[in-house]
Amino acid sequence: MPEIHAHRRGALATLLHENGVDALLVTDLLNIRYLTGFTGSNAALLLHSGGDAKTVFCTDGRYTTQSESEVPDLERVLDRASARALASRAAGEPATYGRTGFESQHVSVEDHETLKVRFDKVHLIRTPGLVEQLRLVKDDVEVAALRAACAAADRALADLLEAGGVRPGRAELEVARDLENRMLEHGSGGPAFATIVAAGPNSAIPHHQPTGAELRTGDFVKFDFGATVDGYHSDMTRTFVLGAPADWQWEIYDVVYRAQEAGIEAVLPGAEVSEVDAEARSVIDDAGYAEQFTHGLGHGVGLEVHEAPSLAATGVGTLSAGMAVTVEPGVYLAGRGGVRIEDTLVVRDSGPELLTLSTKDLVAV
Amino acid sequence: MPEIHAHRRGALATLLHENGVDALLVTDLLNIRYLTGFTGSNAALLLHSGGDAKTVFCTDGRYTTQSESEVPDLERVLDRASARALASRAAGEPATYGRTGFESQHVSVEDHETLKVRFDKVHLIRTPGLVEQLRLVKDDVEVAALRAACAAADRALADLLEAGGVRPGRAELEVARDLENRMLEHGSGGPAFATIVAAGPNSAIPHHQPTGAELRTGDFVKFDFGATVDGYHSDMTRTFVLGAPADWQWEIYDVVYRAQEAGIEAVLPGAEVSEVDAEARSVIDDAGYAEQFTHGLGHGVGLEVHEAPSLAATGVGTLSAGMAVTVEPGVYLAGRGGVRIEDTLVVRDSGPELLTLSTKDLVAV
């Protein structure tokens, strides 16, 4: 889809004008993928505010064929030292690239020293986060990929439950592997992150990594997992009880469920991110579990599984239509068990669009 | 194993003395793991040349329990902004941390700006690659982990072959997933990198990613894959023919086999890395396939699957006993098929110690 990448480059060109630079040296591979569609492991992009005619893409010889098909619409240079090659190019045309920005939140101090020499008389200017600013709001192509990733995760979990894969005696690790394989069957390119399956007391550890511990009747089992499609990540958490839940399990599940509902309802264009966190958090606070909800409410999701915005008490900024975020409150009782419920959703003017649709029944098994 | 980490920190302290700095702010997570054993996703370490008494480790509240057990032997601070917290600590004791190095090949320009302010009157000095210098030569604990990772890969491939998993009609993706699951069964913590299974013409693409393409009788099938144990990576490539090889297949297989043999023989303490590359490459050149061997001969392997040294024509430096490297020549005939054979091995005074031991029979299936 060369059109969508050209469109994104156009939006970036506008940002470059606003920031008073002629061009941007893009070195972060995810940002390059966003702007060009290139999926290889080495590339740089010198994007000019004047448009594609002055924009140059660079990768190395391993990606000759791949870059021809993925990036058919830009001038291409082949060089192993991709950023340096483009720096030399800019240095040769100081009238065109006189003030060039660079991704100072990604470029290391050592690489910057090297680039400064290469750019010679061209002014190299710190311009952190410009492409990330665009990536905050997802376009239709991105939402379609997120939707497909969320669907792969939903279907994998449904299959796992239907096949009786969540049963007493199975090890956390075995269940996690089963779930990951089922995501692959439904079109995932690989897990979005290391799948969490946490049984019994382990469910009280927010980011528990699966072990040989076995699932047992009466225990919580918490799943936090995601798929990837075209580089976009899904992120979902579900917590179940095997068999009949005890009163304390119903209680904290109900609190987290209601907190999540309140958080989702607060996800609207214009909402302060800290306010969304507060809406969900107040439900948990009121129930007396403030100390047991030890993390932020959610985060942006896209080409990275954790990206801006941060939906947390310390977060700054407001939501806009088209942002994709998670809402994932939790209550963790050390030594006993914990509950987290998480969805991935898109901010819409008409109210949030849920992308993860799996059952939230506590007794789904 | 706190002793081994203390020993590594001692070696780094010596390097700090040699480089004229009082301390090093370590921010790269792999370097922190190497020096402390910590495996979490957020940490920083302020390592003083005077020893552990003045060394401070920082992580955040998510890792309270984990860091107590993994890093029992160092003073610990809990703070989400781990590097900044240690910078403030150093700024408060300028007599102790007066000249502090930082990992300038990892720290971004933006983070450096923030750190400079925090470090206040402490001189912050660019000291790239100090921990990486130590990591070049593996200690016994590291070699044991590499050996275990290589064994998991060997066993998984043997199982796959024995179970008839490499057969005509199976898709590359299916075989790759099967192989990855078998590595998990043999103790791998996860694939060392995205497993390559490349059938027929796809085997001519050095870094082909598995697709729905089916394995066919008479075709090459190339496997490039690895396991991880305790964070250490194995890396091995094998190429087979399903059924009876054609003459051209025997021919290039023989060339690559002999090139690999020559490369392995050249892996000795004191050897120039470019010379090792040349030993293998000359076999391929002499056979007339110089243009079809399009990459370097090998690379270091450890906490990263690709790390120093680079065994390539452009590589600089010599091998030392205890380095772990790969030797992986290849010949790729576009549109027809390609062969690569790769082992992971440790440089020893008595000659290289092979860690990957799988069969190199062309007709193993």
Interface residues (C-beta under 8 A of the other chain):
Chain A: G61 R62 T65 F102 S104 Q105 H106 V107 S108 V109 E110 D111 H112 R126 P128 L173 R177 N181 L184 G190 A194 P206 H207 T294 H295
Chain B: G61 R62 F102 S104 Q105 H106 V107 S108 V109 E110 D111 H112 R126 P128 L173 R177 N181 L184 G190 A194 I205 P206 H207 T294 H295
